[in-house]
């Protein structure tokens, strides 16, 4: 087994202080690497021929170079925000597939274009800090410094729920029917559909879009410019 490591340094300025942020890109030629992310269990030699296995650090390096508008597709595993919390941990997770996630779509510009209100200005990111145009960093105590992908999903685009999970096991849940599955694991708001839209509720329902910020290490697969990547630990 052999491997090569490259270090990329990006200079950023936060609070008037200059920081050099290193991103390590490690290429490992071990084709039998075992990959596991919560309920994701795949061996590298089981991947289809079109997939390329990369690390989270390598994914960050790729995303950092994307400065123009483009769409990507991805599958990610994330906490269900409306599930109950026990000892600081969400009780339900979900796996989601997004067919078209838009990168480098400026939130303020998007709201202005959709509403015609050229005076609209977005609020500062709450608990997050922008690192690159496609990447933001968490400022929370629990996840400080962890990188997230910044993308937008249009109302007309489809997302597919691939399943809900509790303690690593798939469970039944239905947002439209509280009598199905483990309703005890989610808050009542799980069954309430929000009609609140972006731009502080100024964008119409027809033009609705939403922002998602999955942690890079929660992304399982992502397709960028025709190349599909399998994210390994």
BAFI-3210 file (N, C-alpha, C; in Angstrom, 3 decimals, decimal comma, padded with zeros to 6 digits):
// residues 233
n [1|2|3|4|5|6|7|8|9|10|11|12|13|14|15|16|17|18|19|20|21|22|23|24|25|26|27|28|29|30|31|32|33|34|35|36|37|38|39|40|41|42|43|44|45|46|47|48|49|50|51|52|53|54|55|56|57|58|59|60|61|62|63|64|65|66|67|68|69|70|71|72|73|74|75|76|77|78|79|80|81|82|83|84|85|86|87|88|89|90|91|92|93|94|95|96|97|98|99|100|101|102|103|104|105|106|107|108|109|110|111|112|113|114|115|116|117|118|119|120|121|122|123|124|125|126|127|128|129|130|131|132|133|134|135|136|137|138|139|140|141|142|143|144|145|146|147|148|149|150|151|152|153|154|155|156|157|158|159|160|161|162|163|164|165|166|167|168|169|170|171|172|173|174|175|176|177|178|179|180|181|182|183|184|185|186|187|188|189|190|191|192|193|194|195|196|197|198|199|200|201|202|203|204|205|206|207|208|209|210|211|212|213|214|215|216|217|218|219|220|221|222|223|224|225|226|227|228|229|230|231|232|233]
n.u [000,844|000,551|000,738|-000,050|000,440|-000,833|-000,596|-002,654|-002,728|-004,771|-005,276|-007,056|-009,054|-010,122|-011,945|-010,104|-007,696|-005,116|-005,272|-003,819|-005,187|-004,854|-005,501|-005,584|-004,873|-005,212|-004,211|-004,980|-003,963|-005,118|-007,250|-009,009|-010,112|-012,150|-015,221|-017,204|-019,940|-021,826|-024,681|-023,754|-022,227|-019,836|-017,553|-014,533|-013,833|-016,272|-017,510|-019,081|-017,829|-017,763|-017,471|-015,378|-013,328|-012,837|-011,417|-012,840|-011,313|-010,192|-012,524|-013,247|-011,161|-011,705|-014,259|-013,580|-012,414|-014,440|-016,002|-017,961|-021,441|-023,095|-024,571|-024,848|-025,232|-026,200|-025,953|-026,765|-026,369|-028,053|-028,956|-032,401|-034,000|-036,319|-036,615|-036,739|-034,557|-032,082|-029,932|-028,409|-028,298|-029,753|-032,563|-033,407|-032,269|-031,780|-031,562|-030,889|-031,456|-030,420|-031,188|-030,509|-028,511|-027,831|-024,920|-023,036|-025,074|-026,036|-027,625|-028,867|-028,981|-030,600|-033,080|-033,685|-033,952|-036,159|-038,212|-038,168|-037,424|-034,997|-033,747|-033,496|-031,543|-029,659|-029,565|-026,737|-024,867|-025,968|-024,262|-022,440|-019,728|-018,458|-016,171|-015,266|-016,758|-018,432|-018,334|-018,975|-018,215|-018,742|-019,519|-020,370|-020,219|-020,194|-019,590|-017,438|-015,527|-015,988|-016,567|-019,041|-021,194|-022,517|-025,515|-028,309|-031,708|-034,123|-037,667|-038,882|-037,267|-036,467|-036,241|-035,301|-036,350|-034,576|-034,813|-035,560|-033,754|-032,928|-030,728|-029,009|-030,614|-033,067|-036,207|-039,806|-041,466|-043,795|-044,448|-046,964|-048,682|-049,154|-049,658|-048,181|-045,362|-042,487|-043,529|-043,013|-040,443|-040,125|-040,744|-043,879|-043,934|-042,826|-044,799|-046,034|-046,420|-044,393|-045,048|-043,473|-041,343|-038,234|-036,244|-037,236|-039,915|-040,868|-040,626|-042,546|-044,732|-044,620|-042,095|-040,453|-037,526|-034,851|-032,163|-029,523|-027,163|-025,263|-022,904|-019,634|-018,568|-020,831|-021,737|-022,310|-022,195|-021,332|-021,886|-020,013|-019,663|-020,031|-018,449|-018,668|-018,290|-017,316|-017,476|-015,131|-014,155]
n.v [-001,191|002,195|005,745|009,214|012,538|015,787|019,251|022,001|025,440|028,034|031,465|033,374|036,036|036,800|038,643|040,690|039,402|037,548|034,301|031,168|028,563|025,218|022,607|019,238|016,876|013,572|010,803|007,515|004,333|001,944|-000,434|-001,914|-000,610|-000,124|001,399|003,388|005,153|005,987|004,545|003,803|001,386|000,328|-001,247|-000,264|-001,721|-002,513|-000,492|001,093|001,291|003,935|005,556|007,431|007,081|009,313|011,356|013,314|015,609|015,841|016,274|018,803|020,317|020,146|021,404|023,947|025,094|025,691|028,316|029,379|029,407|026,308|023,014|020,233|016,782|014,824|012,466|012,383|011,984|012,818|014,512|014,494|017,429|017,928|015,918|014,307|015,153|013,555|013,582|015,452|014,455|013,937|011,884|010,774|010,154|010,905|009,779|011,380|012,119|014,410|015,716|017,991|020,316|023,626|025,476|028,345|030,251|033,242|034,241|036,737|038,049|036,242|036,378|039,078|039,081|037,381|038,645|041,288|043,226|045,309|046,261|044,396|042,690|039,986|038,422|038,088|035,011|032,674|031,362|030,306|030,559|031,967|030,324|029,616|030,305|028,166|026,785|026,696|027,258|025,759|027,465|026,594|025,267|022,493|021,582|023,043|024,528|022,529|021,717|022,731|022,167|024,637|025,047|025,494|024,558|024,460|025,133|023,730|021,572|018,131|016,217|013,228|011,215|008,742|007,228|006,912|006,782|005,217|004,901|003,670|001,879|001,322|002,937|003,318|006,194|008,810|011,877|012,774|011,242|010,633|008,246|006,243|004,241|005,222|007,549|008,564|009,407|011,845|015,421|017,229|019,169|017,962|016,938|019,117|021,177|023,686|026,969|029,057|031,181|031,921|034,991|036,283|035,513|036,672|035,734|034,176|031,269|029,832|030,399|029,400|028,398|026,613|026,587|024,387|022,941|020,635|018,829|018,210|015,719|014,233|013,739|011,251|010,379|012,292|014,078|015,791|017,845|015,687|013,668|011,166|010,945|008,920|009,301|008,670|007,693]
n.w [000,000|-000,835|-000,415|-000,985|000,082|000,008|000,774|001,016|001,344|002,488|002,707|004,967|006,348|009,473|011,734|011,535|011,741|010,273|008,997|008,220|006,567|006,485|004,169|003,981|001,564|001,020|-000,733|-001,063|-002,025|-001,347|-002,217|-000,781|001,310|004,129|004,437|006,449|007,623|010,066|009,309|006,925|005,047|003,147|000,981|-000,600|-002,872|-003,776|-005,043|-007,880|-011,231|-012,105|-009,933|-007,720|-004,985|-002,357|000,273|002,994|003,271|000,724|-000,728|000,282|-000,776|-003,522|-003,649|-002,798|-004,973|-006,690|-008,067|-009,619|-010,647|-010,404|-010,659|-008,463|-007,582|-004,787|-002,023|001,346|004,927|007,799|010,883|011,818|012,065|013,503|015,283|018,517|021,293|023,174|025,835|024,483|021,917|018,757|018,102|015,764|012,499|009,005|005,616|002,630|-000,795|-003,174|-006,233|-007,749|-006,590|-006,036|-006,362|-005,295|-005,453|-004,608|-001,662|-000,976|-003,512|-004,854|-003,514|-003,973|-006,791|-007,102|-005,729|-006,425|-004,718|-004,235|-002,028|-000,135|002,265|003,324|006,568|008,782|008,809|011,150|013,774|012,046|009,696|006,759|004,657|002,088|-001,147|-001,537|000,814|004,286|007,763|010,927|013,967|016,333|019,684|019,890|017,310|016,378|013,855|011,981|008,589|006,180|003,397|001,292|-000,162|-002,462|-002,878|-005,295|-005,469|-007,491|-007,862|-007,224|-004,231|-002,593|-000,025|001,516|003,735|007,286|010,410|013,526|016,123|014,311|012,943|010,455|010,472|010,539|009,523|008,926|007,656|007,075|008,522|011,729|013,020|012,028|012,508|014,560|016,188|018,652|018,716|017,542|017,465|017,873|015,864|013,695|012,124|011,095|008,404|007,168|005,965|005,652|003,842|002,050|002,370|004,563|004,572|002,224|-000,348|-002,876|-002,676|-005,032|-006,001|-004,118|-002,313|-000,719|001,663|002,245|004,479|004,743|006,776|005,593|006,212|006,445|003,983|001,645|-001,069|-003,967|-006,954|-009,234|-011,921|-013,696|-012,611|-010,238|-006,766|-004,049|-000,673|001,724|005,052]
ca.u [000,000|001,284|-000,155|000,601|-000,251|-000,577|-001,135|-003,041|-002,916|-005,594|-005,200|-008,340|-008,971|-011,247|-011,866|-008,907|-006,501|-004,842|-005,072|-003,524|-005,989|-004,362|-006,394|-004,736|-005,451|-004,492|-004,619|-004,582|-004,167|-005,627|-008,569|-009,838|-010,446|-013,516|-015,803|-018,404|-020,400|-023,063|-025,295|-023,179|-021,228|-019,473|-016,121|-014,112|-013,821|-017,646|-018,050|-019,218|-016,647|-017,785|-017,230|-014,006|-013,319|-012,001|-011,622|-013,526|-010,347|-010,101|-013,771|-013,148|-010,250|-012,429|-015,317|-012,980|-012,023|-015,642|-016,351|-019,066|-022,699|-023,218|-025,391|-024,287|-026,196|-025,539|-026,689|-026,157|-026,975|-028,089|-029,971|-033,709|-034,037|-037,526|-036,691|-036,492|-033,154|-031,785|-028,517|-027,755|-028,244|-031,002|-032,949|-033,729|-031,479|-032,384|-030,715|-031,583|-030,818|-030,759|-030,816|-029,883|-028,185|-027,201|-023,806|-022,713|-026,274|-026,039|-028,959|-029,424|-029,301|-031,711|-034,313|-033,936|-034,430|-037,471|-039,217|-038,082|-037,029|-033,539|-033,223|-033,375|-030,202|-029,739|-028,919|-025,481|-025,017|-026,078|-023,491|-021,626|-018,826|-018,096|-014,752|-015,193|-018,093|-019,223|-018,109|-019,056|-017,670|-019,562|-018,957|-020,985|-019,285|-020,155|-019,038|-016,599|-014,525|-016,383|-016,943|-020,346|-021,465|-023,579|-026,232|-029,713|-032,614|-035,283|-038,973|-039,231|-036,355|-036,921|-035,379|-035,882|-036,032|-034,211|-035,139|-035,291|-032,979|-032,795|-029,652|-028,419|-031,572|-034,117|-037,508|-040,913|-042,029|-044,526|-044,794|-048,390|-049,499|-048,478|-049,960|-047,269|-043,990|-042,015|-043,889|-042,497|-039,072|-040,109|-041,559|-045,136|-043,686|-042,429|-045,986|-046,592|-045,740|-044,148|-045,316|-042,558|-040,467|-037,014|-036,398|-038,105|-041,283|-041,282|-040,641|-043,820|-044,688|-044,253|-040,658|-039,798|-036,294|-034,305|-030,720|-029,097|-025,734|-024,807|-021,480|-018,957|-018,384|-022,120|-022,012|-021,916|-021,780|-021,597|-021,518|-019,580|-019,239|-020,048|-017,687|-019,282|-017,313|-017,728|-016,717|-014,707|-013,670]
ca.v [000,000|003,454|006,897|010,502|013,584|017,156|020,239|023,246|026,470|029,150|032,569|034,024|037,082|036,770|039,607|041,482|038,587|036,684|032,901|030,244|027,362|024,111|021,499|018,102|015,964|012,299|009,815|006,188|003,352|000,687|-000,649|-002,695|000,227|-000,279|002,722|003,317|006,435|005,680|003,353|003,566|000,339|000,010|-001,436|000,463|-002,579|-002,775|000,667|000,946|001,767|005,373|006,262|007,610|007,238|010,406|011,706|014,584|016,674|015,984|016,902|020,224|020,923|020,267|022,408|025,270|025,627|026,009|029,717|029,773|028,696|024,982|022,095|018,939|015,878|014,180|011,748|012,686|011,413|013,980|014,507|015,081|018,601|017,935|014,744|014,603|015,139|012,879|013,778|016,251|013,753|013,745|010,478|010,312|010,647|010,593|009,757|012,175|012,279|015,666|015,584|019,220|021,283|024,765|026,091|029,733|031,072|034,207|034,306|038,091|038,279|035,370|036,963|040,322|038,757|036,734|039,532|042,642|044,129|045,472|046,722|043,258|042,243|038,804|038,506|037,363|033,593|032,452|030,216|029,793|031,543|031,563|030,068|029,782|030,579|026,938|026,127|027,481|026,560|025,870|028,164|026,053|024,622|021,064|021,270|024,180|024,297|021,531|022,348|022,395|022,577|025,637|024,865|025,892|023,649|025,183|024,529|022,833|020,432|017,014|015,537|011,931|010,663|007,338|006,498|007,437|005,825|005,419|004,033|002,928|000,984|002,001|002,937|003,858|007,489|009,455|013,244|012,999|010,335|010,380|006,913|005,285|004,166|005,707|008,955|008,990|009,885|013,157|016,468|017,472|020,014|017,090|016,696|020,403|021,693|025,123|027,767|030,202|031,172|032,729|036,448|036,606|035,208|037,571|034,979|033,482|029,817|029,322|030,609|028,987|027,624|026,475|026,439|023,280|023,040|019,375|018,705|017,462|014,320|013,542|013,459|009,884|010,448|013,578|014,106|017,133|017,929|014,371|012,688|010,809|010,650|008,215|009,923|007,683|008,269]
ca.w [000,000|-000,844|-000,341|-001,170|000,814|-000,431|001,695|000,373|002,368|002,055|003,662|005,209|007,351|010,388|012,824|011,354|011,945|009,139|009,323|007,128|006,787|005,662|003,825|003,643|000,580|001,127|-001,723|-000,600|-003,091|-000,796|-002,805|000,118|002,449|004,632|004,593|007,277|008,159|010,779|008,745|005,605|005,105|001,775|000,780|-001,794|-004,041|-004,182|-005,720|-009,317|-011,931|-012,352|-008,683|-007,261|-003,535|-001,872|001,672|003,243|003,002|-000,726|-001,162|000,617|-001,737|-004,791|-003,516|-002,622|-006,278|-007,466|-007,821|-010,490|-010,424|-010,995|-009,887|-008,111|-006,947|-003,650|-000,999|002,639|006,121|008,686|011,939|011,549|012,944|014,318|016,155|019,927|021,693|024,440|026,194|023,453|020,628|018,046|018,109|014,410|011,383|007,719|004,425|001,620|-002,102|-003,852|-007,642|-008,216|-005,548|-006,708|-005,647|-005,637|-005,643|-003,516|-001,049|-001,122|-004,920|-005,244|-002,975|-004,701|-008,133|-007,048|-005,136|-006,970|-003,638|-004,334|-000,749|000,796|002,622|004,191|007,872|008,900|009,136|012,589|014,226|010,951|009,106|005,407|004,412|000,638|-001,674|-001,456|002,102|005,512|008,915|012,124|015,117|017,539|020,602|019,616|015,987|015,987|012,819|010,988|007,327|005,629|002,028|001,192|-001,420|-002,534|-003,576|-005,804|-005,200|-008,595|-007,885|-006,390|-003,274|-002,268|001,285|001,372|004,952|008,629|011,189|014,966|016,624|013,197|012,308|009,702|011,136|009,761|009,907|007,833|008,050|006,845|009,314|013,013|013,550|011,411|012,986|015,844|016,396|019,952|018,554|016,900|018,074|017,140|014,689|012,581|011,298|010,684|007,221|007,247|004,767|005,706|002,675|002,203|002,313|005,705|004,140|001,132|-001,597|-003,052|-002,590|-006,347|-006,203|-002,879|-002,362|000,624|001,800|003,093|004,819|005,349|007,064|004,540|006,606|006,375|002,572|001,298|-002,468|-004,603|-008,372|-009,606|-013,312|-014,323|-011,841|-008,955|-005,726|-002,844|000,407|002,699|006,299]
c.u [000,883|000,284|000,646|-000,226|000,156|-001,220|-001,412|-003,311|-003,715|-005,532|-006,551|-008,157|-010,251|-010,989|-010,550|-007,614|-006,335|-004,576|-004,681|-004,247|-005,451|-005,461|-005,515|-005,482|-004,619|-005,059|-004,084|-004,913|-004,667|-007,053|-009,505|-010,228|-011,903|-014,070|-017,086|-018,720|-021,773|-023,675|-024,752|-022,086|-020,936|-017,985|-015,746|-014,127|-015,221|-018,222|-018,129|-018,054|-016,600|-017,497|-015,743|-014,043|-012,352|-012,309|-012,399|-012,592|-010,198|-011,367|-013,738|-012,256|-010,929|-013,457|-014,757|-012,600|-013,220|-016,099|-017,504|-020,299|-022,680|-024,138|-024,607|-025,428|-025,468|-026,519|-025,986|-027,000|-026,906|-029,129|-031,277|-033,913|-035,236|-037,710|-036,400|-035,000|-033,004|-030,280|-027,740|-027,695|-029,629|-031,302|-033,250|-032,781|-032,190|-031,331|-031,512|-030,773|-031,333|-030,267|-030,088|-029,729|-027,373|-026,128|-023,572|-023,940|-026,397|-027,455|-029,608|-029,846|-030,509|-033,042|-034,663|-034,515|-035,842|-038,577|-039,239|-037,683|-035,509|-032,916|-033,056|-031,909|-030,345|-029,063|-027,593|-025,757|-024,994|-025,323|-022,625|-020,768|-018,412|-016,587|-014,440|-016,611|-019,003|-019,171|-018,258|-018,585|-018,555|-018,805|-019,544|-019,950|-019,112|-019,418|-018,089|-015,537|-014,898|-016,931|-018,268|-020,443|-022,641|-024,253|-027,687|-030,496|-033,840|-036,561|-039,333|-038,341|-036,816|-035,836|-036,073|-035,402|-035,777|-034,456|-034,822|-034,605|-032,957|-031,787|-029,087|-029,361|-032,675|-035,454|-038,558|-041,375|-042,714|-044,965|-046,291|-049,296|-048,786|-048,748|-049,009|-045,886|-043,738|-042,282|-043,373|-041,097|-038,986|-041,021|-042,846|-044,932|-043,254|-043,584|-046,637|-045,786|-045,604|-044,445|-044,415|-041,545|-039,233|-037,289|-037,299|-039,575|-041,782|-041,306|-041,947|-043,640|-044,236|-042,746|-039,830|-038,506|-035,789|-032,803|-030,445|-027,587|-025,263|-023,303|-020,831|-018,789|-019,696|-022,523|-021,472|-021,439|-022,115|-021,107|-021,245|-019,041|-019,057|-019,270|-018,366|-018,209|-017,988|-016,861|-016,415|-014,171|-012,149]
c.v [001,245|004,593|008,146|011,566|014,941|018,113|021,524|024,277|027,629|030,237|033,246|035,065|037,064|037,753|040,399|040,721|037,655|035,266|032,141|028,942|026,247|023,103|020,366|017,187|014,691|011,331|008,464|005,172|002,002|000,469|-001,441|-001,905|000,014|001,085|002,604|004,685|006,201|004,407|003,052|002,518|-000,143|-000,266|-000,813|-000,417|-002,996|-001,615|000,427|001,636|003,282|006,172|006,340|007,868|008,347|010,659|013,010|015,746|016,914|016,626|018,401|020,953|021,137|021,386|023,818|025,911|026,024|027,419|030,201|028,932|027,346|024,141|020,818|018,080|015,145|013,376|012,017|012,132|012,464|013,787|015,083|016,208|018,606|016,648|015,156|014,458|014,487|012,994|014,486|015,626|013,598|012,256|009,909|010,965|010,274|010,598|010,404|012,211|013,559|015,567|016,809|020,195|022,394|025,377|027,503|030,526|031,985|034,412|035,672|038,352|037,464|035,937|038,242|040,044|038,180|037,665|040,918|043,671|044,247|045,952|045,580|042,907|041,077|039,070|037,751|035,900|033,406|031,192|029,596|030,930|031,062|031,433|030,234|030,001|029,369|026,277|027,116|026,612|026,792|026,607|027,642|025,354|023,147|020,742|022,345|023,767|023,264|022,236|021,817|022,886|023,554|025,495|025,264|024,852|024,439|024,398|023,485|021,601|019,352|016,552|014,242|011,488|009,175|006,540|007,269|006,348|006,223|004,411|003,128|001,988|001,777|001,857|003,538|005,186|008,084|010,838|013,521|012,123|009,982|009,008|005,856|005,379|004,815|007,196|009,482|009,591|011,289|014,127|016,652|018,290|019,201|016,912|017,993|020,968|023,211|025,795|028,994|030,093|032,045|034,224|036,956|036,594|036,139|036,862|034,199|031,973|029,207|029,409|030,123|028,215|027,487|026,248|025,229|023,379|021,737|019,415|017,847|015,998|013,556|013,235|012,073|009,790|011,827|013,517|015,544|017,090|016,544|013,295|012,427|010,383|009,917|008,732|008,867|008,396|008,304]
c.w [000,000|-000,821|-000,582|-000,486|000,276|000,554|000,922|001,459|001,785|003,124|003,757|006,302|008,187|011,510|012,765|011,520|010,755|009,615|008,058|007,439|005,897|005,390|003,325|002,681|000,583|000,111|-001,307|-001,675|-002,590|-001,281|-001,901|001,364|002,853|004,994|005,399|007,842|008,756|010,201|007,360|005,727|003,689|001,736|-000,546|-003,031|-004,472|-004,985|-007,218|-009,995|-012,077|-011,084|-008,367|-005,762|-003,137|-000,402|001,781|002,927|001,506|-001,292|-000,895|-000,380|-003,084|-004,715|-003,412|-003,948|-007,136|-007,118|-008,676|-010,187|-011,127|-010,123|-009,632|-007,598|-005,832|-002,813|000,321|003,780|007,218|009,777|011,408|012,556|013,881|015,119|017,595|020,239|023,062|024,692|025,091|022,084|020,028|017,924|016,733|013,410|010,079|006,617|003,292|000,335|-002,746|-005,288|-008,174|-007,060|-006,207|-005,814|-006,164|-006,090|-004,430|-002,989|-001,263|-002,561|-005,361|-004,759|-003,720|-006,090|-008,127|-006,549|-005,755|-005,932|-003,619|-003,032|000,254|001,004|003,599|005,522|007,843|009,246|010,645|012,984|013,156|010,398|007,726|005,266|002,930|000,129|-001,572|-000,085|003,245|006,676|010,129|013,228|016,424|018,393|020,266|018,321|015,476|014,953|011,775|009,747|006,808|004,190|002,028|-000,162|-001,319|-003,339|-004,010|-005,533|-006,258|-008,658|-006,911|-005,439|-002,885|-000,901|001,136|002,641|006,217|009,446|012,666|015,489|015,526|012,473|011,614|010,408|010,204|010,362|008,693|008,301|007,933|007,702|010,621|013,604|012,988|012,056|014,334|016,043|017,731|019,858|017,952|017,639|017,271|015,866|013,471|011,610|010,809|009,523|007,313|005,908|004,711|004,565|002,912|002,079|003,407|005,285|003,037|-000,222|-001,696|-002,937|-003,919|-006,598|-005,006|-003,155|-000,934|000,577|002,676|003,312|005,477|005,645|005,975|004,916|006,717|004,930|002,240|-000,144|-003,005|-006,040|-008,776|-011,033|-013,944|-013,602|-010,498|-007,977|-004,559|-001,704|001,458|003,937|006,305]
res [x|x|x|x|x|x|x|x|x|x|x|x|x|x|x|x|x|x|x|x|x|x|x|x|x|x|x|x|x|x|x|x|x|x|x|x|x|x|x|x|x|x|x|x|x|x|x|x|x|x|x|x|x|x|x|x|x|x|x|x|x|x|x|x|x|x|x|x|x|x|x|x|x|x|x|x|x|x|x|x|x|x|x|x|x|x|x|x|x|x|x|x|x|x|x|x|x|x|x|x|x|x|x|x|x|x|x|x|x|x|x|x|x|x|x|x|x|x|x|x|x|x|x|x|x|x|x|x|x|x|x|x|x|x|x|x|x|x|x|x|x|x|x|x|x|x|x|x|x|x|x|x|x|x|x|x|x|x|x|x|x|x|x|x|x|x|x|x|x|x|x|x|x|x|x|x|x|x|x|x|x|x|x|x|x|x|x|x|x|x|x|x|x|x|x|x|x|x|x|x|x|x|x|x|x|x|x|x|x|x|x|x|x|x|x|x|x|x|x|x|x|x|x|x|x|x|x|x|x|x|x|x|x]
***
